[in-house]
Amino acid sequence: MIPEWLLGVAAAGGSAFVGAAATDAWETARAGAVALFGRGGQRRTELVTRWADETAAEIEQTVEEQRLHVRERLAPIWQQRLADLVEEYPEVGEELRVWVQQLQERLPRPQQNWVNTFIARDKSQQYNAPGGSITLNASPGTARPSS
């Protein structure tokens, strides 16, 4: 089982990775991802390189006004890829954490603002409104969103 903190790092990493596409932080993001996934050998290195290039190309080819939507769609894919990586190679945890931190620091301000990480566990209910607001009135064990 993957430690909770490591799942959080993988989630933050997926968001930061797609946030870096089409920015000056991209080369750092790409190089870090290739290095992390390189543990799986040459085939995995080639595969993640192709995935990274496809991700960047899709974001770059999207008009600026729609890039946020593309990033929101691609982030969970990269979050899952990173979670799968740490499940297979748990020893990558600290290296992943450092890469994510460095990447987040290099992101332009707009990408820093949209990168959100939400983790629900232990049968919890979660209501997220990135960039918005939400009102929740609940008693323990009976969480229900209000109208």
C-alpha contacts under 8 A as a table, 3 or more apart, distances in Angstrom:
res1	aa1	res2	aa2	distance
1	M	87	E	7.35
2	I	6	L	6.63
2	I	7	L	6.72
2	I	86	V	7.30
2	I	87	E	5.99
2	I	90	P	7.43
3	P	6	L	5.37
3	P	7	L	6.58
4	E	7	L	5.16
4	E	8	G	6.37
5	W	8	G	5.08
5	W	9	V	6.32
6	L	9	V	4.95
6	L	10	A	6.18
6	L	86	V	7.57
6	L	93	G	6.28
6	L	97	R	7.97
7	L	10	A	5.04
7	L	11	A	6.16
7	L	83	A	6.16
8	G	11	A	5.09
8	G	12	A	6.15
8	G	117	T	7.14
8	G	119	I	6.93
9	V	12	A	5.08
9	V	13	G	5.92
9	V	96	L	7.24
9	V	97	R	5.95
9	V	100	V	7.19
10	A	13	G	4.93
10	A	14	G	6.21
10	A	79	Q	5.61
10	A	80	Q	7.65
10	A	82	L	5.19
10	A	83	A	5.40
10	A	86	V	7.85
10	A	96	L	7.57
11	A	14	G	5.30
11	A	15	S	6.50
11	A	76	P	7.66
11	A	79	Q	4.66
11	A	80	Q	7.56
11	A	82	L	7.56
11	A	83	A	7.46
11	A	117	T	6.20
12	A	15	S	5.26
12	A	16	A	6.08
12	A	79	Q	7.37
12	A	100	V	6.99
12	A	115	V	7.39
12	A	116	N	7.22
12	A	117	T	5.75
13	G	16	A	5.04
13	G	17	F	5.85
13	G	78	W	7.79
13	G	79	Q	6.63
13	G	82	L	7.41
13	G	96	L	7.78
13	G	100	V	5.15
14	G	17	F	5.12
14	G	18	V	6.49
14	G	75	A	5.28
14	G	76	P	6.72
14	G	77	I	7.46
14	G	78	W	4.46
14	G	79	Q	4.09
14	G	80	Q	7.69
14	G	81	R	7.97
14	G	82	L	6.85
15	S	18	V	5.58
15	S	19	G	6.02
15	S	71	R	7.91
15	S	75	A	4.88
15	S	76	P	7.48
15	S	78	W	7.40
15	S	79	Q	6.92
15	S	115	V	5.65
15	S	116	N	7.30
15	S	117	T	7.84
16	A	19	G	4.82
16	A	20	A	6.13
16	A	100	V	7.00
16	A	103	L	6.61
16	A	104	Q	5.99
16	A	107	L	7.60
16	A	111	Q	7.79
16	A	112	Q	7.92
16	A	115	V	6.46
17	F	20	A	5.28
17	F	21	A	6.94
17	F	26	W	7.90
17	F	29	A	5.79
17	F	30	R	7.82
17	F	75	A	7.68
17	F	78	W	7.54
17	F	103	L	7.58
18	V	21	A	5.35
18	V	55	T	7.32
18	V	56	A	7.67
18	V	71	R	5.79
18	V	74	L	6.79
18	V	75	A	5.93
18	V	78	W	7.72
19	G	71	R	6.61
19	G	107	L	7.14
19	G	111	Q	5.31
19	G	112	Q	7.75
19	G	115	V	7.32
20	A	23	T	5.45
20	A	24	D	7.36
20	A	25	A	5.24
20	A	26	W	4.89
20	A	29	A	6.49
20	A	103	L	7.72
20	A	107	L	6.01
20	A	111	Q	7.37
21	A	25	A	7.36
21	A	26	W	5.13
21	A	55	T	7.42
21	A	56	A	5.01
21	A	59	I	6.60
21	A	60	E	7.33
22	A	26	W	6.54
22	A	56	A	6.39
22	A	59	I	6.65
22	A	60	E	5.45
23	T	26	W	5.63
23	T	107	L	7.55
23	T	108	P	7.29
24	D	27	E	7.24
24	D	106	R	8.00
24	D	107	L	7.81
25	A	28	T	5.54
25	A	29	A	6.31
25	A	103	L	7.01
25	A	106	R	5.67
25	A	107	L	5.90
25	A	108	P	7.89
26	W	29	A	4.95
26	W	30	R	5.97
27	E	30	R	5.11
27	E	31	A	5.93
28	T	31	A	5.31
28	T	32	G	6.03
28	T	103	L	6.95
29	A	32	G	5.27
29	A	33	A	6.17
29	A	103	L	6.33
30	R	33	A	5.22
30	R	34	V	6.16
30	R	49	T	7.62
30	R	52	A	6.41
31	A	34	V	5.22
31	A	35	A	6.15
32	G	35	A	5.10
32	G	36	L	6.12
32	G	99	W	6.47
33	A	36	L	5.12
33	A	37	F	6.10
33	A	48	V	7.41
34	V	37	F	5.31
34	V	38	G	5.76
34	V	45	T	5.91
34	V	48	V	6.13
34	V	49	T	6.14
35	A	38	G	5.00
35	A	39	R	7.51
35	A	45	T	7.77
36	L	39	R	6.45
36	L	92	V	7.29
36	L	95	E	7.81
36	L	96	L	7.21
37	F	40	G	6.04
37	F	44	R	6.48
37	F	45	T	6.10
37	F	48	V	6.83
37	F	85	L	7.04
38	G	41	G	5.52
38	G	42	Q	6.85
38	G	44	R	6.21
38	G	45	T	4.79
39	R	44	R	7.84
39	R	45	T	7.99
40	G	43	R	7.37
40	G	44	R	5.25
40	G	45	T	7.09
41	G	44	R	5.51
41	G	45	T	6.26
42	Q	45	T	4.98
42	Q	46	E	6.16
43	R	46	E	5.17
43	R	47	L	6.12
44	R	47	L	4.93
44	R	48	V	6.09
45	T	48	V	5.37
45	T	49	T	6.08
46	E	49	T	5.10
46	E	50	R	6.24
47	L	50	R	5.18
47	L	51	W	6.20
48	V	51	W	4.88
48	V	52	A	5.93
49	T	52	A	5.14
49	T	53	D	6.16
50	R	53	D	5.13
50	R	54	E	6.08
51	W	54	E	5.12
51	W	55	T	6.10
52	A	55	T	5.07
52	A	56	A	6.20
53	D	56	A	5.16
53	D	57	A	6.02
54	E	57	A	5.06
54	E	58	E	6.08
55	T	58	E	5.28
55	T	59	I	6.35
55	T	74	L	7.63
56	A	59	I	5.24
56	A	60	E	5.95
57	A	60	E	5.05
57	A	61	Q	5.93
58	E	61	Q	5.31
58	E	62	T	6.38
58	E	70	V	7.94
59	I	62	T	5.27
59	I	67	R	6.00
59	I	70	V	6.52
59	I	71	R	7.19
60	E	63	V	7.70
62	T	66	Q	6.30
62	T	67	R	5.87
62	T	70	V	7.87
63	V	66	Q	5.57
63	V	67	R	6.41
64	E	67	R	5.30
65	E	68	L	7.22
66	Q	69	H	5.53
66	Q	70	V	6.63
67	R	70	V	5.06
67	R	71	R	6.08
68	L	71	R	5.07
68	L	72	E	6.11
69	H	72	E	5.05
69	H	73	R	6.27
70	V	73	R	5.11
70	V	74	L	6.19
71	R	74	L	5.08
71	R	75	A	5.83
72	E	75	A	5.46
72	E	76	P	7.50
73	R	76	P	6.70
73	R	77	I	7.70
74	L	77	I	5.35
74	L	78	W	6.63
75	A	78	W	5.31
75	A	79	Q	6.07
76	P	79	Q	4.81
76	P	80	Q	6.08
77	I	80	Q	5.29
77	I	81	R	6.29
78	W	81	R	4.89
78	W	82	L	6.10
79	Q	82	L	5.26
79	Q	83	A	6.14
80	Q	83	A	4.92
80	Q	84	D	6.03
81	R	84	D	5.10
81	R	85	L	6.20
82	L	85	L	4.90
82	L	86	V	6.32
83	A	86	V	5.27
83	A	87	E	6.17
84	D	87	E	5.05
84	D	88	E	6.24
85	L	88	E	5.17
85	L	89	Y	5.89
85	L	90	P	7.75
86	V	89	Y	4.81
86	V	90	P	4.63
86	V	91	E	7.44
86	V	92	V	6.28
86	V	93	G	6.57
87	E	90	P	5.66
89	Y	92	V	5.82
90	P	93	G	5.85
91	E	94	E	7.35
92	V	95	E	5.41
92	V	96	L	5.98
93	G	96	L	5.12
93	G	97	R	6.17
94	E	97	R	4.99
94	E	98	V	6.28
95	E	98	V	5.24
95	E	99	W	6.20
96	L	99	W	5.09
96	L	100	V	6.10
97	R	100	V	5.21
97	R	101	Q	6.19
98	V	101	Q	5.14
98	V	102	Q	6.15
99	W	102	Q	5.20
99	W	103	L	5.98
100	V	103	L	5.03
100	V	104	Q	6.02
101	Q	104	Q	5.21
101	Q	105	E	6.30
102	Q	105	E	5.22
102	Q	106	R	6.45
103	L	106	R	5.15
103	L	107	L	6.35
104	Q	107	L	5.30
104	Q	112	Q	6.82
107	L	111	Q	6.03
107	L	112	Q	5.95
108	P	111	Q	5.63
108	P	112	Q	6.34
109	R	112	Q	4.98
109	R	113	N	6.28
110	P	113	N	5.28
110	P	114	W	6.80
111	Q	114	W	5.43
111	Q	115	V	6.34
112	Q	115	V	5.57
113	N	116	N	7.94
114	W	130	P	7.43
114	W	131	G	7.56
116	N	130	P	7.13
118	F	128	N	7.66
120	A	123	K	7.62
120	A	124	S	5.82
120	A	125	Q	6.75
120	A	126	Q	6.22
121	R	124	S	5.49
125	Q	143	A	7.05
127	Y	134	I	7.66
127	Y	145	P	7.85
128	N	134	I	7.45
129	A	132	G	5.08
129	A	133	S	5.57
129	A	134	I	6.23
130	P	133	S	7.52
135	T	145	P	6.84
135	T	146	S	6.15
136	L	143	A	7.81
136	L	144	R	6.88
136	L	145	P	4.94
136	L	146	S	5.55
137	N	143	A	7.19
137	N	144	R	6.69
137	N	145	P	6.42
137	N	146	S	6.07
138	A	142	T	6.02
138	A	143	A	4.54
138	A	144	R	5.88
138	A	145	P	7.58
139	S	142	T	5.34
139	S	143	A	6.13
140	P	143	A	6.73
